[in-house]
Amino acid sequence: MKHISVFFNIFLAAILALIVMPNFNANASAPTQAESPAACDKDRAVQVSGTAIINVVPDRALIQLGVQSNGKTPSETENANTAAIQKIIKALKDTGIESKDIATDWYYVMPVYSDYDSLYIKGYRINNTVAVTVRDVKNISKIVSAALNAGANQIINVELYTSELRKYRDQARGLAVQAAKEKANLLANAAGAKTDCIMSVTENVWSYYNGWWGRDNSAIWSQNVMQNAAPSAGAGEGALAETGPLSLGQISVRAEVTTTFSLK
């Protein structure tokens, strides 16, 4: 019986060896099938920057407007200001502005002194400003006029922007990298070399967005790619026309990158 048991154990060991060996051989040969990528030559490199600007017709506006009220007492001034601002908000809603697009921007109460050096308070002043999001830029003039007719005596700012900033920013990034590649190839060819792999790419985030109605020309004098984007959906051809005292023009979405290429 002892001999039978020893024979049986040897038989099991042989079967296990046959099962394990093919897997071992396959794993052992795997590293020889993969080729390690060639490393960049860090001793020979060229560093360049690329800039891209996409000029976009704005399809949104943010209007800051409000009312300044004066009175002899805080309660008198507050009551007058509240009545005025409620009338303005109603007028805004009558133009089609929704409640979610009207928000208090700031509310400031200050004493009014008899003169600069005096500590005598002769009254109080309240500045109440609301921010209005306009989703149809053709209505900017109508909305501003409605607010002024309702009693607004302050138009702080009208800022134009695009609701598709992410899309245009991504496009600008791609064009900026393209500009950097073209510049690197030109410099390398002039030096009798060729560009190899990219060693680093850095985005200058300060260059993201320039509202300034398309009047930012700083990238014109650097390595750049410029592109005009079609009006956003909903803007329509009418958005290109003059809108009362405001000209929509174009806003600039800008991207700038710094890249380092190895040379070969």
C-alpha positions as CSV (number, residue, x, y, z in Angstrom):
1,M,0.0,0.0,0.0
2,K,2.9,2.4,0.7
3,H,4.3,1.9,-2.8
4,I,0.9,2.6,-4.3
5,S,0.6,5.9,-2.3
6,V,4.1,7.0,-3.4
7,F,3.3,6.2,-7.1
8,F,0.1,8.1,-6.9
9,N,1.8,11.2,-5.5
10,I,4.4,11.2,-8.2
11,F,1.7,10.9,-10.8
12,L,-0.2,14.0,-9.5
13,A,3.1,16.0,-9.4
14,A,3.7,15.2,-13.0
15,I,0.2,16.4,-14.1
16,L,0.6,19.7,-12.2
17,A,4.0,20.3,-13.8
18,L,2.5,19.9,-17.3
19,I,-0.3,22.4,-16.4
20,V,2.1,25.1,-15.0
21,M,4.9,25.0,-17.5
22,P,3.0,26.4,-20.6
23,N,1.9,29.4,-18.6
24,F,5.4,29.9,-17.2
25,N,6.9,29.8,-20.7
26,A,4.3,32.3,-22.0
27,N,4.9,34.7,-19.2
28,A,8.6,34.4,-19.6
29,S,8.5,35.3,-23.3
30,A,6.1,38.3,-22.9
31,P,8.8,41.0,-22.1
32,T,10.6,40.2,-25.3
33,Q,7.5,41.0,-27.4
34,A,7.1,44.5,-26.1
35,E,9.5,47.2,-27.3
36,S,10.4,50.0,-24.9
37,P,9.7,53.5,-26.4
38,A,12.7,55.6,-27.3
39,A,13.5,58.2,-24.7
40,C,13.6,61.9,-25.6
41,D,17.0,63.5,-25.9
42,K,16.9,66.0,-23.1
43,D,20.2,67.5,-24.1
44,R,18.9,68.8,-27.4
45,A,15.6,70.7,-27.2
46,V,13.7,73.7,-28.4
47,Q,11.1,75.6,-26.4
48,V,8.4,77.6,-28.1
49,S,5.0,79.3,-27.3
50,G,1.9,79.2,-29.3
51,T,-1.1,81.5,-29.1
52,A,-4.6,81.2,-30.5
53,I,-7.6,83.6,-30.5
54,I,-11.1,82.7,-31.5
55,N,-13.3,85.8,-32.1
56,V,-16.9,85.0,-31.1
57,V,-20.1,86.9,-31.5
58,P,-21.5,87.1,-27.9
59,D,-24.9,85.6,-27.2
60,R,-25.3,86.6,-23.5
61,A,-25.0,89.8,-21.5
62,L,-24.8,90.7,-17.8
63,I,-26.3,94.0,-17.0
64,Q,-25.6,95.7,-13.6
65,L,-28.2,98.3,-12.8
66,G,-29.9,99.7,-9.8
67,V,-31.2,102.7,-7.9
68,Q,-29.6,105.1,-5.4
69,S,-32.0,106.5,-2.8
70,N,-31.5,109.3,-0.3
71,G,-33.5,110.1,2.9
72,K,-33.3,111.7,6.3
73,T,-33.7,108.4,8.3
74,P,-32.6,104.8,7.6
75,S,-36.2,103.6,7.4
76,E,-37.3,106.4,5.1
77,T,-34.4,105.7,2.8
78,E,-35.0,101.9,2.8
79,N,-38.7,102.2,2.1
80,A,-38.0,104.5,-0.9
81,N,-35.3,102.2,-2.2
82,T,-37.4,99.0,-1.8
83,A,-40.3,100.6,-3.7
84,A,-38.1,101.7,-6.5
85,I,-36.2,98.4,-6.9
86,Q,-39.5,96.4,-6.9
87,K,-40.8,98.6,-9.6
88,I,-37.6,98.1,-11.6
89,I,-37.8,94.3,-11.2
90,K,-41.4,94.3,-12.4
91,A,-40.4,96.2,-15.5
92,L,-37.6,93.7,-16.1
93,K,-39.9,90.8,-15.9
94,D,-42.4,92.5,-18.2
95,T,-39.6,92.4,-20.9
96,G,-39.4,88.6,-20.5
97,I,-36.6,88.4,-18.0
98,E,-37.2,85.4,-15.6
99,S,-36.8,85.7,-11.8
100,K,-33.8,83.3,-11.9
101,D,-31.9,85.8,-14.1
102,I,-32.4,88.7,-11.6
103,A,-30.2,88.8,-8.5
104,T,-29.1,91.4,-6.0
105,D,-25.5,92.3,-6.8
106,W,-24.8,94.5,-3.8
107,Y,-26.8,96.5,-1.2
108,Y,-25.0,99.3,0.5
109,V,-26.2,101.7,3.2
110,M,-24.1,104.7,4.1
111,P,-24.6,107.9,6.2
112,V,-24.4,111.3,4.5
113,Y,-22.5,113.9,6.5
114,S,-23.1,117.7,6.3
115,D,-19.6,118.2,4.9
116,Y,-16.4,116.3,4.5
117,D,-14.9,117.0,8.0
118,S,-18.2,117.0,9.9
119,L,-19.5,114.2,12.1
120,Y,-23.1,115.5,11.8
121,I,-25.2,113.0,9.8
122,K,-27.8,114.8,7.7
123,G,-29.3,111.7,6.0
124,Y,-28.7,108.3,4.6
125,R,-28.0,106.8,1.2
126,I,-28.7,103.4,-0.2
127,N,-27.2,101.9,-3.3
128,N,-29.1,98.8,-4.4
129,T,-27.7,97.1,-7.5
130,V,-29.1,94.0,-9.3
131,A,-27.4,91.8,-11.9
132,V,-29.6,90.8,-14.9
133,T,-28.6,88.0,-17.2
134,V,-29.8,88.6,-20.7
135,R,-30.2,85.5,-22.8
136,D,-31.2,87.3,-26.0
137,V,-28.7,90.0,-26.7
138,K,-31.0,91.7,-29.2
139,N,-33.1,92.8,-26.2
140,I,-30.3,94.6,-24.4
141,S,-31.4,98.1,-25.4
142,K,-35.1,97.4,-24.6
143,I,-34.2,96.0,-21.2
144,V,-32.0,99.0,-20.3
145,S,-34.7,101.4,-21.4
146,A,-37.4,99.6,-19.4
147,A,-35.2,99.8,-16.3
148,L,-34.5,103.5,-16.7
149,N,-38.2,104.3,-17.3
150,A,-39.1,102.3,-14.1
151,G,-36.8,104.5,-12.0
152,A,-33.3,103.0,-12.3
153,N,-30.7,105.8,-12.0
154,Q,-27.6,103.7,-12.2
155,I,-26.3,101.6,-15.1
156,I,-23.0,100.2,-13.7
157,N,-21.9,97.9,-16.4
158,V,-23.0,95.8,-19.5
159,E,-20.7,92.8,-20.0
160,L,-21.0,90.7,-23.1
161,Y,-20.0,87.0,-23.1
162,T,-20.6,83.6,-24.7
163,S,-22.6,80.7,-23.2
164,E,-20.3,78.3,-25.1
165,L,-17.0,79.4,-23.5
166,R,-15.8,75.9,-22.8
167,K,-16.3,74.8,-26.5
168,Y,-14.4,77.8,-27.9
169,R,-11.7,77.6,-25.2
170,D,-11.0,73.9,-26.1
171,Q,-10.8,75.0,-29.8
172,A,-8.4,77.7,-28.9
173,R,-6.2,75.3,-26.9
174,G,-6.0,72.9,-29.9
175,L,-5.0,75.8,-32.2
176,A,-2.4,77.1,-29.8
177,V,-0.7,73.7,-29.7
178,Q,-0.8,73.6,-33.5
179,A,0.8,77.0,-33.6
180,A,3.5,75.8,-31.2
181,K,4.2,72.7,-33.3
182,E,4.5,74.8,-36.5
183,K,6.9,77.2,-34.9
184,A,9.1,74.4,-33.4
185,N,9.3,72.7,-36.8
186,L,10.3,75.9,-38.5
187,L,13.1,76.7,-35.9
188,A,14.4,73.1,-36.0
189,N,14.6,73.0,-39.8
190,A,16.4,76.4,-39.8
191,A,18.9,74.9,-37.4
192,G,19.4,71.7,-39.5
193,A,17.5,69.5,-37.2
194,K,14.1,67.9,-36.8
195,T,11.6,67.9,-33.9
196,D,11.2,64.6,-32.0
197,C,8.9,63.9,-29.1
198,I,7.2,66.5,-26.9
199,M,8.9,66.8,-23.5
200,S,6.4,69.2,-21.8
201,V,3.3,71.3,-22.5
202,T,2.3,74.1,-20.2
203,E,-0.8,76.3,-20.5
204,N,-0.7,79.9,-19.5
205,V,-4.0,80.1,-17.8
206,W,-4.0,83.9,-17.5
207,S,-4.7,84.1,-21.2
208,Y,-8.0,82.3,-21.0
209,Y,-10.6,84.9,-21.8
210,N,-10.7,88.5,-23.0
211,G,-14.1,90.2,-22.9
212,W,-13.0,93.6,-24.3
213,W,-15.3,93.2,-27.3
214,G,-12.7,91.6,-29.5
215,R,-10.2,94.5,-29.2
216,D,-7.4,92.5,-27.6
217,N,-4.6,92.4,-30.2
218,S,-1.8,91.3,-28.0
219,A,-1.4,87.9,-29.7
220,I,-1.2,89.4,-33.2
221,W,2.5,90.2,-32.6
222,S,3.4,86.7,-31.3
223,Q,3.2,83.2,-32.8
224,N,-0.5,82.8,-33.2
225,V,-3.5,81.3,-35.0
226,M,-6.6,83.4,-35.2
227,Q,-10.1,82.2,-36.2
228,N,-13.6,83.8,-36.4
229,A,-16.3,81.6,-35.0
230,A,-19.9,81.7,-36.4
231,P,-22.6,83.1,-34.2
232,S,-23.9,80.8,-31.6
233,A,-27.2,79.1,-32.0
234,G,-29.9,81.5,-31.1
235,A,-27.9,84.6,-31.7
236,G,-29.0,84.9,-35.4
237,E,-27.9,87.4,-37.9
238,G,-29.7,90.1,-36.0
239,A,-27.2,89.8,-33.3
240,L,-24.6,91.2,-35.6
241,A,-26.4,94.4,-36.0
242,E,-26.3,97.5,-33.8
243,T,-28.4,97.1,-30.7
244,G,-29.3,100.6,-29.6
245,P,-26.3,102.4,-28.0
246,L,-24.3,99.1,-27.9
247,S,-22.4,97.4,-30.6
248,L,-22.0,93.7,-30.0
249,G,-18.9,93.3,-32.0
250,Q,-16.9,90.2,-31.0
251,I,-15.3,88.9,-27.9
252,S,-12.0,87.0,-27.9
253,V,-11.4,83.6,-26.4
254,R,-7.7,83.1,-26.1
255,A,-5.3,80.3,-25.3
256,E,-1.5,80.2,-25.0
257,V,0.8,77.2,-24.4
258,T,4.5,76.7,-23.9
259,T,5.9,73.5,-25.3
260,T,9.3,71.9,-25.3
261,F,10.3,69.5,-28.1
262,S,13.4,67.3,-28.2
263,L,15.5,67.4,-31.4
264,K,17.0,64.7,-33.5
